[in-house]
Each structure stands twice: as C-alpha cells, then as structure tokens.
Amino acid sequence: MISPRRADMLRVMIAGGGSGGHLYPGLALREALHERYGGRVDVRFLATDRPLDRRILEREAVEWDVVPGLRRSEAAAAGRPRGGVSVGPSWIGRAPRSFAVAFRHVRDFRPQVMIGLGGFASIPGALVGRALGVPLYLVEPNVVPGRANRWLATRAREVWTQFEETAALLPARSRACPVGHPIRECLRPVERGEAREWYGLDPAATVVFAFGGSQGAHAINEILASEAKNWAHVLPDVEVLHVAGERDVADVRQAYVEAGVAARVIAYTDCVQRAYSAADLVVARAGAGTIAELARFGLPSVLVPLGSADGHQARNALEMARRGAARVASQSDPQSVVTAVRDLLGNKDEREALARAASAAGRPRAAADAVRRLEDWGDAG
C-alpha cells in the first residue's frame, strides 16, 4: 500500500471522465460516501482536461485533478483483444504523459480506495493505483462491459454492475457484483402538478417526454417532429415535452406547430427529475444512465438505441424489453418509433405494465450499497 490505514479519514479517488455518463455515477458515489462517513472521508476525482469534465465538476464543487486524456487509438494500440485483454507496461509507453501525471496525483493524494468509472479516461489512474497497491473497484453500468473495464476487470476487487447478465461477459476471474447504477439523490420524483407547472404543461394532459440525453438527439428529433401528425393525435389531450438541443430546437418547435401538436420544445434541461415526473411516456436513447433513471421514476418508455444493433445501447434496450420494462425501436426504421409511441399512447394498460416492470428493475440504493461493499472488503471503516 502507498499509505498506512488511518482510522480518522478515508481517502477515495474516483478516476474517469470524458462524458456525463461516466462522471455522474462517480458523483452519486461521492454523495453516498459523504452521507455514510460525513467529515471522515476525502473524495477526489481524477478526470480529463475536456471542457465537459471541467463544467460538470466545477458546477458540483468537486475537488479534482486533471490527467491528460488517453486517446482511444493509444488504448487500442496497446491492448490484445484476442485471447482475453491485456494491460501492462506497454500502456505506459503509449501514453507516458497521462501515466506520469496520474502517478503524481495518486502519490500525492495517497488514496486508500480507487474507483474506476469506465472509459479510457479511467485507465491511467486505475493502473497507477493498482501498481501502488491501492484496491480498485470498477463501475460498469452497461449490459456489455466497455473495453476499458474489460481490460481492468481482473485487477479489480469488484466490478459493480447494473445488470446481472454482465458477469458472464467479463474476463474469467473477474468478480462482478450487481449493485445497480449509482444515481444522484437529486434525481428523485417530484409532485406531478409541480413538475408540469414548471414546464407549462396541462395538468390533465397525457405527456410524452422525448430526449436523447441532456442536449438532445438529432435522429429522435427528426422522427418525432416530422411524424408528429401520425402519432400525437391518438389521444385528444397529448402534449409533448421535447429536449431537442441547440442545433434542432427551432426546427422541432416549428414542426410541432405545423402538425397542430401542443409541445414544449427546449434546447436543454438541467431539471430532468421534473421532466420525468411530468411524463406519462418517455422516448429516449438507451444509455445506462437513462435506463437507471427510467427505473427509478418507474416510467414506460420507447427506447431508440444509439449505434449498431449489437452495441452497448442496443443490448441495454433489449434487456429492458426482455424484462417487460420498455418497447424498443430503431432509428434506422422511423416507422418502428412512430408505431411504438402510437401504440403505447393508445394503450394505458400496457403503459402501466411497462412502468411496473421498469420500477422492479431498479436498484434505488445502488450508490449506498456500493459504498457498503468497501466495508465488506475492509477497505473502509
């Protein structure tokens, strides 16, 4: 170990970044650590120098150090995907600056626990920590584990998963623990009337919430807006809350106007908990965070995965559909999206069944349960 155990202070370093999907679970774990240990825990992030990381971490007033991002090409060049995965000295030779900076930060902070959030940005901190004897835990929220986590899994004490099916897709000798996806405490349901008033929605309407992440998704925007006349009139009281992103907001708003559909179209929302709370049906991507949030709010959904049919989001969506918790459509087949939305608007019983299954799939105490795992291993207390 790089430092002796101290009874008065637990030091935890959380490595990763490059996207909100990687950072937000880390922020949820930070909340859970402070909730459990109060002033007896010191949490520091090891993130990239990308503007997104800076914006999120500064907004959350997080203590963090910067490691130059490890590019996908550098990571891929060092790995051996055949016959398993490999991490070793070749990684350091491929990206010496990332590892040198990570070494300095880990040495100076002297963590007792390292948590990797997945993605190539987590690799330098995770590997340096292991080289210095720091126990490593990984967060893997997708059904199909990411490449970085597959490379790191056999070096970790545990891999915290959202889906039980992930265990079979990790390398042999990995230890998967299905604790769920850590979600921040602010993402809790609010009173429906309050949520609808916030967005200027009719309290009695059937509300469809469409989004592709915090800043929209172009394919979902195009399909729903251009086809609004073919799905939004199934019920007389349908209203749409649509997060379209800056690029598309004006065009999407105009398309709903031309279709005669009542819609509140915005570029961005930082109050997604209110949007979920206002919704009767959600149309969204199938990122791991979205899946976990739909479960927490107990919402029926039409999932439109990003990427290929065998990609991470597609596998997440298919697993939720297998559980009876969502309908799945393809952006390459716009009619499948329109049909799924139209069918669910016209079938309240199916919406309610999907909502019950989504709620059953959730693990609302994932962050707290993950933190308790540190004590089970004796790495906290």
Secondary structure, DSSP 8 states (H G I E B T S, - for coil): --S---TT-EEEEEE--SSHHHHHHHHHHHHHHHHHHGGGEEEEEEE-S-HHHHHHHHHTT--EEE-----HHHHHHH---TTS---SHHHHHHSHHHHHHHHHHHHHH--SEEEE-SSGGGHHHHHHHHHTT--EEEEE-SSS--HHHHHHGGGSSEEEES-GGGGGGS-TT--EE-------TT-----HHHHHHHHT--TTSEEEEE-SSTT--HHHHHHHHHTHHHHTTSSTTEEEEEE-HHHHHHHHHHHHHHHT-EEEEES--S-HHHHHHH-SEEEE---HHHHHHHHHHT--EEE---S-TTSHHHHHHHHHHHTTS-EE--TT-HHHHHHHHHHHHT-HHHHHHHHHHHHHH--TTHHHHHHHHHHHTTS--
